[in-house]
Structures are given as C-alpha cells and as structure tokens.
C-alpha cells in the first residue's frame, strides 16, 4: 500500500531533517495539519474557495484530434483553467487557510516558473497578509510576466543570486528567511517536497485533481479510472494530485515525466529519477542529483519549474518501487510538443506541462486505452521561450 507512515516516510523516502530553529514550526504543523484538514469548517471554506474563487471543478476535456493522432482516447485535465493559470492555487488556498488558523501574519514562498509565486501572492492579497516570494535571478529574467503579476498583487519578489540562481537556490533563501522569522511566518512550499508534513499536506491539498477526475471519467466513460495518467514532475505537486486517488490501484499506470534538459547524460539535465541517488535536500530524504561526496549537481531545464535537483519523496518511492514509470524528455521534444498541442487542440500549455505531452511519443498503448494528461498550467508565461522556435515549428 502506498501511504505515508507516522514518521513522514514513504518507504525509505521522506522524514524531517531540519535546523533546530525550525523544530517548533514543523512540530506545530505535524501535530495540527491532519486535524485542520479533517475539520468540517476548514473543508467548507476550502471547497467554497475552490468553487467560487478558483473555478473548480476544472473540465476533463476529450482531446479528439490528439486522440486520433495517437490512436487512443486522450483526456486533458484542465488545471490551466484555474484562477492564476495553474494547479498551484489549489495548494495556496489550502495553506493560507491553514496559516490563518495557526495565527501567522507573514507568508514566504519560493518559486521557479513563477506560477506558485503568483498563486501565493494571490491568496495573500485575498487574506490581507504580507507576502515575500524568493525566486532565482535567472528565473526572474526568463519569467518576467509572472514577476510583474506578483508585484501587481502586492508581493515582494526577492532574487536568489547564489548557485544556479534557480529554484533550488530560491528554496534555500526561503528556508533561511523562515529560520530568521520562525514565530510569525508560514512558509507556503509550492511542491510536494520539504520536511514532513509538507509532502503529505501538498498531496492532500492537490488531491482534488484526482477526486474530480474519478467523477468526470465515470460520467464520460462509465469507468472511474483511466489506463494511465501522465504528469510532469519537478518536485511533483501536480503529479501528486493527479495520482492521489489512484495510488493503490495498480491497474492505473502512473507516468512521471521529468526534464532531460540537453540530454539525460549531457551534464545539463534535471532527470532526477535516472541520475539521482538517495540524499537529503530541503528537509527530506529523497532521490537527489549529487556527486559521490554528496555535493548537489546543478540541474538544468529550459523550463523554470522543472530544473530542481531532487524529487518529492512520494514520487521517489513510487519510482523506486516500480509503481510509477519515469520518462525523461529533452528540451527540444517538449517545445515541439507544446507547438503540436497548440495546433491540434488550440491549447498552449506551460513548458513544464509540455514535457508530459511529449511523453505520449514514448509510450505503448492500445486503441482501447484511456489516457489522462494532467494539463497543469497554461503557456502565457512561456511565450518568450517559445517565440524563438516559431519558424522551425510552422
């Protein structure tokens, strides 16, 4: 059975490896998050905001032209239609309600592609709370539209200028901030990573994706489970939500699609499941790209949301145990998949999400198979990245 244990582990992966200064914060979360999640008043507030503010349920769309091309029935779970343009807001809605119940007045977050930063800034504006978002200096340049959105929403965007100046480094800076402000601050982590209870908390908050998927598939196909679910994985929050209600249904293939960057073995990749070994990063034991002496290998991906050197502990366990299949997609294939979806279905996906669509070319399936691709975000933020490829993708 795939489940987290009382110590916060999925098999060998998970736990809480934290500085002493954060022990009280993590313990407070660990003691209270399940009770808060199961509280009727929390669920009413959470579901109301998901419905009336986020716009859920998101559609499960039958992509007829894509299905005809691949010779299988392909549905798209339209998380790109959520308010703010991605699945990230499911989590930030839940965590801002949690922070309010814990009496926190100051919110910090990290972001790579900017979607989590925008979603955090959005809910902080909604709640009237101070918001500080850490973002790698490289990502600030390549995701300028999302930086502007965060600032318009009232957030302060602080650049991370160490290391590769991307998501890993933004996370480091956010943790340093939390250490310096432990009493009044809640850290809204954006993916299914970090110390326990964050991975499980993120999975629960995002599980609305697979909850809706089950109901929508039953309505449209007469069965509540697909043959396979495809989702891109950096840290893994959208995949955690898409997989959640199918974790213990082995008949459903779980396809985790990572970023191969310039090639899995090129030295410029983020294919953690292939290149990673067990290690500790940002508070949990997981698969991690590292040298023999434990130094983190800098990840690379054209997509700002996937260039993370680790992977969430739930996903590490799913892949290591064989429950999930990992596929690594290089930059070029992801870009081509984004253009292909745009021309086939009139939907421009986020570059992160495009990796999941590219994986369709690497799978074997039959005409009777039903596949769901979790369309985790829209591609507005990536237009500057796509524009140089317009001529070669006409």
Buried (B, 14 or more C-beta within 10 A) or exposed (E): EBEBEEEBBBBBBBBBBBEEEBEEBBEBBBEBBEEBBEBEEBEEBBEEBBEEBBEBBBBBBBBEEBBEEBEBBBBBBBBBBBBBBBBBBBBBBBBBBBBBBBEBBBBBBBBBBBBBBBBBBBBBBBBEBBBBBBBBBBBBEBBEBBBEBBEEBBBEBBBBEEBBBBBBBBBBBBBBBBBEBBEEBBBBBBBBBBBBBBBBBBBBBBBBBBBBBBEBBEEBBEEBBBBBBBBBBBBBBBBBBBBBBBBEEEEBBBBBBBBBBBBBEEEBBBBBBBBBEEBBBBBBBBBBBBEEEEEBBBBBBBBBBBBBBBBBBBBBBBBBEEBBBBBBBBBBBBBBBBBBBBEBBEBBBBBBBBBBBBBBEEBEBEEEBBBBBBBBBBBEBBEEBBEEBEEEEE
